Amino acid sequence: MLDRRGFVTAALAAMAAPAATPTFAQNAAMSRIPAYAFSFPALSGDDIRLAAFTGRPLIIVNTASLCGYTPQYAGLQELWNEFRERGLTIIGVPSNDFGSQEPGGVTEISETAHHQYGVTFPIAAKTTVVGPKAHPFYKWAAEARPKEVPRWNFHKYLIGRDGYIAEVFPSAIDPTDTRVKTAVAKALAAS
């Protein structure tokens, strides 16, 4: 039986021990990679390279055309209009992962985002955001914030100027919510 000092010593030794599996080492290395290392195929066919936005805050949001939260496209556009001149970029990432609410292809996604809601910020091609086939950005985000992964459509990651997750906003928080605007303003003010 260990006394208190022995327990603390054993616990510290276990934490200081080198990683026993390559998976841990790979995860540790991945967590040091900034979001700017990733790219998404664009809805238009090109790539959306996050490196093009290095040093600028980003909101990465998984979207869907047939969701009760789909009207958040309008709020995201409003946020984009308010903060883009100061450096914010928003990237919509359509996904069919939740409730099969993004069943269509490029035409249907474009119709909803661009024509119905007037979105002008970049939209990625339909992407998997959860599970083993998730896009590398979403795997990276899940490793960085395992308790704050998307659980539904319109989950929002705010990436700070340093390229790491600054805030996470679940689906129910509207993009025009004061908490989102305050976090964006803070990210823009950071140097």
C-alpha positions, 0 to 999 in steps of 0.5 A, a space after each residue: 500500500 502506497 502512502 500519500 507521498 509514494 502515490 504522488 511520486 508514482 503518479 508524477 513518474 507515470 506522467 513523465 514517462 515517455 509515450 508508450 504508443 505511437 498513437 499518443 505521439 502522433 496525437 501530441 504532434 497533431 495538436 501542435 499543428 495550427 488550423 492553418 495547416 489544413 484545407 478543404 475542397 471548395 464547393 466551387 471545385 478549388 481548395 480553401 487553403 486555411 494557410 491563406 488566412 494565417 494570422 486571421 481569426 476563422 470561424 469554421 462551421 459545419 452546415 446543412 441545408 435541411 436543418 432547423 438551424 439552417 437559418 443560421 446561414 443568415 446570422 453567419 452572413 451578418 457576422 461576416 458582413 460585420 467583421 470581415 473588413 477587420 479580418 474575420 473569415 467564415 468557412 461553411 462546411 456542409 455535412 450530412 453527418 447529422 440526421 442526413 440533413 445535407 443529402 444534396 450535391 453542389 447544386 442543392 447546397 449552393 441553392 440553399 447557401 448562396 441563393 436562399 440565404 445570400 451567403 458570400 463567405 467561402 463554402 466547402 464541398 460536402 465533408 464528413 465532420 465526425 467519426 473515423 472518416 472525418 476531415 483532418 481539420 475535424 480530427 484535429 479539433 476533436 483531439 484539441 477539444 474532445 468534449 466540444 466536438 460537433 453533436 449537430 449541424 451549425 457547430 462553430 469553432 473560432 480559431 484565433 490568430 495563433 491558429 488554435 481553437 479560441 472558442 467553441 459554440 454549439 449549434 444552439 448558439 446563434 452566430 449573432 449572439 453577443 457571446 460569439 460577437 464578443 469572442 470574435 472581437 477579442 480574437 481580432 484584437 489579439 496580436 
